[in-house]
């Protein structure tokens, strides 16, 4: 097996391990990390669009 293939495999394994560690450790990563405190929650807030309140 060529050296460059081994390098790609090693880099892929390291990237996968880093992702797994990040997901397991948490650390506040994700879309909600970038929202301000008063933006609300839910899919609409994550998408950056606040839905109008139902006044009916």
Buried (B, 14 or more C-beta within 10 A) or exposed (E): EEEEEEEEEEEEEEEEEEEEEEEEEEEEEEEEEEBEEEBEEEEEBBEEEEEEEEEE
